[in-house]
Amino acid sequence: MKIIVSHPNSNQFNRSALQGFLEKDMLSEFHTGIALFPNGLLDRLASFPTFSEIRRRSFSPDLKNYTHNWPVLETGRLIAGKIGATFLTRHEKGIFCIDSVYNSLDHRTSLRLKEAKKRGAKGVYAYEDGALKTFREAHNLGLSCFYDLPIGYWRTARELLELEKERWPEWSATLTGLKDSEEKLIRKDEELALADRIFVASSFTAHTLKNYPGNLAPIEIIPYGFPPPISTRKYEGINNLKPLKLLFVGGLSQRKGIADVFAVVDKLQPHVTLTVVGYKASDNCRVLDENLSKHKWIPSLPHSEILKLMRDHDVLLFPSLFEGFGMVITEAMSQGTPVITTERTAGPDVIIHNENGWLIKAGSTIALEECLDYLLQNPKSISEVGKAARETAKQRPWSVYGKELATAISEHVGKANASKLRI
């Protein structure tokens, strides 16, 4: 089976999916905003410091003949971000906002389907917010629609995050995910309704879809992969003279549980230290600014430097309230850094409590504090759990995710064809 794939700005899980499709000879076309290939014009342009960021859009040469670039809006979005022209990227309204980028690519992909079908394409694989026009046209042409939902369903998000606004009202400004327009939310629901199969990366994401007001296609859970794990790591003993080194990596929003992190760390000092890596979700949150001033804060780092920072810390804190997966979990585990996370992440899919990490109740500062108290009393468990985390990472490289996804789609199509033959 050949499929058309679209993703406006790509990422690790999209690239791994593409590789899996390539290896099974399933890829018909790939549509994206910017794609850089070795020795091409963009590759040469990326050698200049001003444009070095587009190196993140590098793809395997194997994909070159399948790839269609639509770079104008995505380039505008990147430039607007560089020069601070926020009015150009204003949520849902700016000419270069992420919604414009997604909608444009969705439209352009939809226009390619009729020709792709003539060349043997049987389905399309698209991601949330960028699938509606593609799926509508695919249905008209009799193509299968495969939908990727990277984060939980919006109705569940609103339900849970409204509770956070009541629990931490002073952090409400950071809950930016509640700002989507009614029009955008209707589009999300129609995308789901049109899907023939829905792929998610965590049990929690699948669970959130129970709030969908209607029938849905089958949902398949395929967890993401782990980065290559480090081969060795030394764990320094923790004692009364050396505090526990804690790390938080992610957007500085209460959706990620950052208020809980600050509250617990304040109670446990001087027995712990905290490093925070991530952009502020809002520049209008006084309590966030106050807490950041008390700790080491790094707004942004290259990915390789984040991995190094993980190795330099004892534990990653990720008490997220609503997460489709949480790739920092698997990144930290690959570095032998154990993770404390919640049941509203991919934690339950990759972590066994007190064996290769720790699972706590979401939205509970008490649970987070009790877990850290346990580690302060049992410091040897950090190295034991960290080693087990690294072993877990060895078992699931990113290639496994791509292979499992490609196999799942092949099996779905095989069953569908068998059903048609019986009819």
TORFI-584407 format. One record per residue (C-alpha): x, y, z; residue number from 1; residue in one letter. Coordinates in Angstrom, 3 decimals. Example, Ala and Ser with C-alpha at 12.3 -4.5 7.8 and 13.67 -1.06 7.14 Angstrom:
REC       c1       c2       c3 num residu
REC   12.300   -4.500    7.800   1      A
REC   13.670   -1.060    7.140   2      S
***
This chain:
REC       c1       c2       c3 num residu
REC    0.000    0.000    0.000   1      M
REC    1.273    3.474   -0.891   2      K
REC    0.383    6.482    1.269   3      I
REC    0.792   10.252    1.113   4      I
REC    2.165   11.850    4.292   5      V
REC    2.012   15.520    5.296   6      S
REC    3.557   17.407    8.193   7      H
REC    4.245   21.182    8.040   8      P
REC    7.411   21.318   10.140   9      N
REC    8.250   17.664   10.827  10      S
REC    9.856   16.324   14.016  11      N
REC   11.388   13.145   15.357  12      Q
REC    8.238   11.040   15.348  13      F
REC    7.282   12.154   11.835  14      N
REC   10.760   11.335   10.527  15      R
REC   10.670    7.918   12.159  16      S
REC    7.256    7.270   10.628  17      A
REC    8.589    8.224    7.193  18      L
REC   11.540    5.887    7.611  19      Q
REC    9.217    3.051    8.569  20      G
REC    7.060    3.699    5.501  21      F
REC   10.142    3.819    3.278  22      L
REC   11.449    0.506    4.568  23      E
REC    8.114   -1.155    3.799  24      K
REC    7.935    0.524    0.386  25      D
REC    4.741    2.304    1.445  26      M
REC    5.609    5.961    0.814  27      L
REC    4.048    7.683   -2.190  28      S
REC    4.694   11.356   -1.355  29      E
REC    5.764   13.487    1.591  30      F
REC    4.587   17.088    1.876  31      H
REC    6.200   19.559    4.270  32      T
REC    7.167   23.189    4.655  33      G
REC   10.968   23.178    4.575  34      I
REC   13.103   20.145    3.767  35      A
REC   16.885   20.263    3.701  36      L
REC   18.903   17.613    1.868  37      F
REC   22.695   17.208    1.639  38      P
REC   24.405   19.470   -0.937  39      N
REC   21.201   21.269   -1.838  40      G
REC   20.599   25.033   -1.836  41      L
REC   19.135   25.027    1.671  42      L
REC   22.024   22.925    2.926  43      D
REC   24.481   25.531    1.666  44      R
REC   22.356   28.350    3.083  45      L
REC   22.337   26.674    6.501  46      A
REC   26.130   27.042    6.663  47      S
REC   25.587   30.739    7.445  48      F
REC   24.920   31.426   11.162  49      P
REC   21.764   33.440   10.409  50      T
REC   20.144   30.431    8.768  51      F
REC   21.685   27.641   10.846  52      S
REC   18.342   26.875   12.497  53      E
REC   17.024   25.273    9.328  54      I
REC   19.472   22.424    9.929  55      R
REC   16.656   21.082   12.100  56      R
REC   14.780   20.410    8.859  57      R
REC   17.428   18.020    7.548  58      S
REC   16.121   14.772    6.067  59      F
REC   17.610   11.524    4.885  60      S
REC   18.668   11.623    1.199  61      P
REC   16.426    8.570    0.731  62      D
REC   13.401   10.878    1.087  63      L
REC   14.433   13.441   -1.519  64      K
REC   12.544   11.972   -4.478  65      N
REC    9.353   11.676   -2.423  66      Y
REC    9.372   15.160   -0.895  67      T
REC    7.364   18.207   -1.945  68      H
REC    8.351   21.514   -0.289  69      N
REC    5.920   24.365    0.371  70      W
REC    8.289   26.749    2.203  71      P
REC    6.801   30.262    1.973  72      V
REC    4.623   30.401    5.097  73      L
REC    6.904   28.275    7.264  74      E
REC    9.903   30.433    6.289  75      T
REC    7.888   33.541    7.136  76      G
REC    6.990   32.061   10.512  77      R
REC   10.628   31.360   11.342  78      L
REC   11.778   34.820   10.251  79      I
REC    8.969   36.523   12.192  80      A
REC   10.067   34.663   15.289  81      G
REC   13.678   35.706   14.770  82      K
REC   12.884   39.418   14.461  83      I
REC   10.240   39.468   17.179  84      G
REC    7.354   40.366   14.842  85      A
REC    4.776   38.620   17.009  86      T
REC    1.845   40.287   15.222  87      F
REC    2.725   38.181   12.163  88      L
REC    2.408   34.950   14.147  89      T
REC   -0.521   35.924   16.401  90      R
REC   -2.619   32.905   17.390  91      H
REC   -4.942   31.944   14.495  92      E
REC   -4.816   35.505   13.088  93      K
REC   -1.250   36.266   11.990  94      G
REC   -0.400   35.727    8.341  95      I
REC    2.489   33.464    9.415  96      F
REC    0.845   31.855   12.450  97      C
REC    1.203   28.109   12.889  98      I
REC   -2.466   27.637   11.952  99      D
REC   -1.861   29.331    8.597 100      S
REC    1.119   27.066    7.969 101      V
REC   -0.893   23.934    8.766 102      Y
REC   -3.971   24.994    6.773 103      N
REC   -1.921   25.934    3.721 104      S
REC   -0.071   22.619    3.615 105      L
REC   -3.334   20.754    4.182 106      D
REC   -4.840   22.523    1.159 107      H
REC   -1.824   21.905   -1.083 108      R
REC   -1.669   18.236   -0.100 109      T
REC   -5.363   17.789   -0.882 110      S
REC   -4.766   19.061   -4.411 111      L
REC   -2.182   16.321   -5.013 112      R
REC   -4.386   13.362   -4.075 113      L
REC   -6.130   12.747   -7.400 114      K
REC   -2.822   12.483   -9.266 115      E
REC   -1.258   10.414   -6.469 116      A
REC   -4.165    7.971   -6.624 117      K
REC   -3.548    7.467  -10.345 118      K
REC    0.009    6.440   -9.445 119      R
REC   -1.221    3.861   -6.941 120      G
REC   -1.654    5.740   -3.638 121      A
REC   -4.249    4.117   -1.367 122      K
REC   -4.245    6.335    1.707 123      G
REC   -3.160    9.525    3.441 124      V
REC   -1.446   10.004    6.792 125      Y
REC   -1.907   13.437    8.372 126      A
REC   -1.590   15.115   11.757 127      Y
REC   -3.967   17.066   13.977 128      E
REC   -4.864   20.548   12.657 129      D
REC   -3.453   19.752    9.232 130      G
REC   -5.727   16.986    7.960 131      A
REC   -9.221   18.347    7.270 132      L
REC   -9.053   19.274    3.567 133      K
REC   -6.835   16.288    2.850 134      T
REC   -9.301   13.908    4.507 135      F
REC  -12.323   15.448    2.774 136      R
REC  -10.712   14.982   -0.623 137      E
REC   -9.439   11.509    0.315 138      A
REC  -12.980   10.423    1.123 139      H
REC  -14.178   11.717   -2.239 140      N
REC  -11.487    9.629   -3.947 141      L
REC  -11.947    6.495   -1.827 142      G
REC   -8.557    6.768   -0.085 143      L
REC   -8.032    5.594    3.510 144      S
REC   -7.488    8.321    6.118 145      C
REC   -4.930    7.703    8.878 146      F
REC   -4.916   10.331   11.621 147      Y
REC   -2.119   11.089   14.056 148      D
REC   -3.179   12.776   17.308 149      L
REC    0.063   13.838   19.058 150      P
REC   -1.643   15.327   22.136 151      I
REC   -4.843   14.566   24.011 152      G
REC   -8.336   15.458   22.862 153      Y
REC   -9.294   19.121   23.286 154      W
REC  -12.506   18.587   25.266 155      R
REC  -10.632   16.608   27.899 156      T
REC   -7.887   19.225   27.926 157      A
REC  -10.375   21.977   28.692 158      R
REC  -12.004   19.931   31.422 159      E
REC   -8.724   19.171   33.191 160      L
REC   -7.057   22.535   32.701 161      L
REC  -10.093   24.437   33.947 162      E
REC   -9.545   22.582   37.210 163      L
REC   -5.958   23.857   37.199 164      E
REC   -7.196   27.423   36.859 165      K
REC   -9.162   26.870   40.072 166      E
REC   -6.242   25.178   41.851 167      R
REC   -3.597   27.714   40.758 168      W
REC   -5.486   30.877   39.654 169      P
REC   -2.310   32.957   39.673 170      E
REC   -0.881   30.641   36.979 171      W
REC   -3.883   30.946   34.619 172      S
REC   -1.993   33.154   32.165 173      A
REC    0.273   30.211   31.313 174      T
REC   -2.626   27.971   30.222 175      L
REC   -2.558   29.198   26.636 176      T
REC   -4.071   25.996   25.242 177      G
REC   -7.523   27.220   26.235 178      L
REC   -7.479   29.990   23.623 179      K
REC   -8.427   28.044   20.479 180      D
REC  -11.417   29.471   18.618 181      S
REC  -14.700   27.598   18.206 182      E
REC  -13.964   27.313   14.485 183      E
REC  -10.650   25.583   15.138 184      K
REC  -12.209   23.173   17.621 185      L
REC  -14.926   22.235   15.113 186      I
REC  -12.191   21.468   12.556 187      R
REC  -10.445   19.191   15.065 188      K
REC  -13.668   17.229   15.594 189      D
REC  -14.302   16.852   11.878 190      E
REC  -10.767   15.562   11.326 191      E
REC  -11.400   12.872   13.929 192      L
REC  -14.778   12.011   12.421 193      A
REC  -13.232   11.516    8.963 194      L
REC  -10.400    9.254   10.159 195      A
REC  -10.473    5.545    9.287 196      D
REC   -7.907    4.827   11.996 197      R
REC   -6.460    7.004   14.751 198      I
REC   -2.884    6.657   15.999 199      F
REC   -1.754    7.951   19.393 200      V
REC    1.502    7.597   21.290 201      A
REC    0.186    7.012   24.816 202      S
REC   -2.608    5.305   26.714 203      S
REC   -3.507    8.665   28.242 204      F
REC   -4.106   10.240   24.820 205      T
REC   -6.331    7.323   23.877 206      A
REC   -8.254    7.722   27.142 207      H
REC   -8.927   11.429   26.469 208      T
REC  -10.853   10.508   23.312 209      L
REC  -13.625    9.014   25.455 210      K
REC  -14.944   12.569   25.662 211      N
REC  -15.542   12.704   21.902 212      Y
REC  -19.317   13.158   21.359 213      P
REC  -19.781   10.472   18.745 214      G
REC  -18.362    7.295   17.258 215      N
REC  -14.712    7.092   16.318 216      L
REC  -12.580    4.820   14.200 217      A
REC  -10.360    2.257   15.983 218      P
REC   -7.599    3.838   18.082 219      I
REC   -4.123    2.329   18.098 220      E
REC   -1.479    3.125   20.723 221      I
REC    2.111    3.051   19.438 222      I
REC    4.576    4.683   21.866 223      P
REC    7.401    6.775   20.456 224      Y
REC   10.971    5.576   20.517 225      G
REC   13.992    6.480   22.634 226      F
REC   17.136    8.317   21.516 227      P
REC   20.308    6.205   21.440 228      P
REC   21.156    5.503   25.108 229      P
REC   24.538    6.385   26.521 230      I
REC   26.841    3.421   27.051 231      S
REC   27.975    4.244   30.587 232      T
REC   27.252    6.731   33.321 233      R
REC   28.668    7.388   36.756 234      K
REC   26.304    8.241   39.594 235      Y
REC   27.719   10.347   42.394 236      E
REC   26.515    9.553   45.880 237      G
REC   24.124   12.017   47.511 238      I
REC   24.709   13.061   51.090 239      N
REC   23.882   15.880   53.474 240      N
REC   26.594   18.047   51.936 241      L
REC   25.431   17.534   48.344 242      K
REC   21.838   18.379   47.437 243      P
REC   19.751   16.384   44.986 244      L
REC   20.067   17.975   41.534 245      K
REC   16.629   18.281   39.941 246      L
REC   15.884   19.248   36.342 247      L
REC   12.725   20.433   34.595 248      F
REC   12.603   20.644   30.779 249      V
REC    9.546   21.869   28.900 250      G
REC    7.259   24.807   28.245 251      G
REC    6.859   26.914   31.368 252      L
REC    3.136   26.389   31.725 253      S
REC    1.005   24.883   34.450 254      Q
REC   -0.102   22.344   31.853 255      R
REC    3.363   20.903   32.477 256      K
REC    2.973   21.143   36.261 257      G
REC    5.604   23.846   36.729 258      I
REC    3.756   25.427   39.675 259      A
REC    3.855   22.091   41.501 260      D
REC    7.583   21.834   40.841 261      V
REC    8.314   25.252   42.322 262      F
REC    6.067   24.675   45.347 263      A
REC    7.729   21.392   46.282 264      V
REC   11.298   22.530   45.607 265      V
REC   10.771   25.555   47.851 266      D
REC    9.746   23.227   50.685 267      K
REC   12.699   20.872   50.217 268      L
REC   15.519   23.396   49.945 269      Q
REC   18.435   23.315   50.750 270      P
REC   18.316   19.544   50.213 271      H
REC   17.554   19.994   46.497 272      V
REC   18.525   22.355   43.685 273      T
REC   16.503   23.042   40.539 274      L
REC   17.466   23.854   36.955 275      T
REC   14.670   24.884   34.579 276      V
REC   14.941   24.762   30.784 277      V
REC   12.137   26.146   28.642 278      G
REC   10.420   29.176   27.184 279      Y
REC    7.836   31.086   29.182 280      K
REC    4.287   30.317   28.036 281      A
REC    3.337   33.864   29.008 282      S
REC    5.162   37.131   29.630 283      D
REC    2.270   38.209   31.809 284      N
REC    2.608   35.857   34.777 285      C
REC    4.189   37.534   37.774 286      R
REC    4.396   34.379   39.885 287      V
REC    6.301   32.577   37.112 288      L
REC    8.866   35.380   36.911 289      D
REC    9.260   35.403   40.698 290      E
REC    9.933   31.679   40.848 291      N
REC   12.325   31.665   37.905 292      L
REC   14.432   34.295   39.665 293      S
REC   15.038   31.845   42.535 294      K
REC   16.512   29.096   40.373 295      H
REC   18.785   28.511   37.422 296      K
REC   16.724   29.195   34.304 297      W
REC   17.844   28.517   30.729 298      I
REC   15.261   29.622   28.123 299      P
REC   16.606   27.416   25.330 300      S
REC   19.379   24.966   24.502 301      L
REC   20.329   22.846   21.494 302      P
REC   19.078   19.293   21.807 303      H
REC   22.565   17.865   22.337 304      S
REC   23.117   20.285   25.215 305      E
REC   19.806   19.311   26.812 306      I
REC   20.884   15.661   26.770 307      L
REC   24.185   16.635   28.385 308      K
REC   22.335   18.633   31.034 309      L
REC   20.182   15.594   31.755 310      M
REC   23.317   13.548   32.410 311      R
REC   24.499   16.231   34.822 312      D
REC   21.352   15.993   36.969 313      H
REC   20.055   13.305   39.287 314      D
REC   16.328   13.336   38.443 315      V
REC   14.052   14.855   35.785 316      L
REC   10.781   16.255   37.120 317      L
REC    7.897   16.125   34.660 318      F
REC    4.613   16.302   36.611 319      P
REC    2.527   17.213   33.561 320      S
REC   -1.239   17.677   33.832 321      L
REC   -1.956   16.997   30.152 322      F
REC    0.535   15.487   27.745 323      E
REC    0.264   13.508   24.539 324      G
REC    3.544   11.762   25.271 325      F
REC    6.313   13.876   26.789 326      G
REC    9.473   13.119   24.813 327      M
REC   11.652   14.574   27.566 328      V
REC   10.744   11.423   29.515 329      I
REC   12.349    9.089   27.003 330      T
REC   15.228   11.494   26.386 331      E
REC   16.131   11.591   30.076 332      A
REC   15.776    7.829   30.441 333      M
REC   18.168    7.312   27.520 334      S
REC   20.745    9.343   29.446 335      Q
REC   20.306    7.218   32.564 336      G
REC   18.455   10.034   34.327 337      T
REC   15.385    8.657   36.100 338      P
REC   12.098   10.513   35.732 339      V
REC    9.248   11.430   38.048 340      I
REC    6.112   11.884   35.970 341      T
REC    2.344   11.435   36.099 342      T
REC   -0.335    9.141   34.711 343      E
REC   -1.286   11.887   32.230 344      R
REC    1.826   11.373   30.123 345      T
REC    3.423    8.379   28.399 346      A
REC    4.795    7.465   31.826 347      G
REC    2.514    4.437   32.337 348      P
REC    3.467    3.127   28.873 349      D
REC    7.241    3.188   29.428 350      V
REC    7.752    3.309   33.211 351      I
REC    7.217    0.695   35.923 352      I
REC    6.985    2.569   39.218 353      H
REC   10.120    2.332   41.353 354      N
REC   11.864    0.125   38.773 355      E
REC   12.845    2.425   35.873 356      N
REC   11.187    5.639   37.078 357      G
REC    8.424    6.910   39.318 358      W
REC    4.740    7.592   38.627 359      L
REC    2.758   10.049   40.748 360      I
REC   -0.783   11.382   40.709 361      K
REC   -1.198   14.388   38.407 362      A
REC   -1.951   17.667   40.146 363      G
REC   -0.695   16.529   43.553 364      S
REC    2.118   18.466   45.187 365      T
REC    1.853   16.012   48.070 366      I
REC    2.621   13.054   45.804 367      A
REC    5.592   14.871   44.246 368      L
REC    6.956   15.859   47.644 369      E
REC    6.576   12.324   49.004 370      E
REC    8.438   10.901   46.014 371      C
REC   11.327   13.333   46.436 372      L
REC   11.397   12.703   50.195 373      D
REC   11.763    9.011   49.430 374      Y
REC   14.721    9.712   47.133 375      L
REC   16.395   11.898   49.729 376      L
REC   16.078    9.035   52.190 377      Q
REC   17.076    6.372   49.664 378      N
REC   19.659    7.979   47.367 379      P
REC   20.983    4.631   46.105 380      K
REC   17.690    4.054   44.318 381      S
REC   18.528    6.880   41.893 382      I
REC   21.439    5.003   40.317 383      S
REC   19.536    1.703   40.318 384      E
REC   16.474    3.199   38.665 385      V
REC   18.612    5.277   36.299 386      G
REC   20.404    2.162   35.045 387      K
REC   17.066    0.407   34.538 388      A
REC   15.793    3.435   32.608 389      A
REC   18.768    3.217   30.279 390      R
REC   18.093   -0.497   29.730 391      E
REC   14.496    0.331   28.825 392      T
REC   15.751    2.835   26.254 393      A
REC   17.881    0.140   24.613 394      K
REC   14.800   -1.963   23.926 395      Q
REC   12.896    0.659   21.934 396      R
REC   14.918    2.753   19.491 397      P
REC   13.049    5.115   17.180 398      W
REC   13.237    2.565   14.366 399      S
REC   10.847    0.309   16.318 400      V
REC    8.203    3.046   16.332 401      Y
REC    8.432    3.501   12.559 402      G
REC    8.240   -0.236   11.905 403      K
REC    5.274   -0.747   14.228 404      E
REC    3.380    2.156   12.654 405      L
REC    3.970    0.909    9.115 406      A
REC    2.959   -2.614   10.120 407      T
REC   -0.226   -1.377   11.819 408      A
REC   -1.306    0.486    8.678 409      I
REC   -0.514   -2.514    6.459 410      S
REC   -2.544   -4.801    8.710 411      E
REC   -5.464   -2.361    8.787 412      H
REC   -5.555   -2.198    5.005 413      V
REC   -5.251   -5.977    4.746 414      G
REC   -8.247   -6.478    7.026 415      K
REC  -10.246   -3.833    5.181 416      A
REC   -9.550   -5.505    1.824 417      N
REC  -10.463   -8.911    3.224 418      A
REC  -13.738   -7.497    4.506 419      S
REC  -14.560   -6.067    1.067 420      K
REC  -13.889   -9.439   -0.542 421      L
REC  -16.293  -11.170    1.868 422      R
REC  -18.993   -8.641    1.022 423      I
***
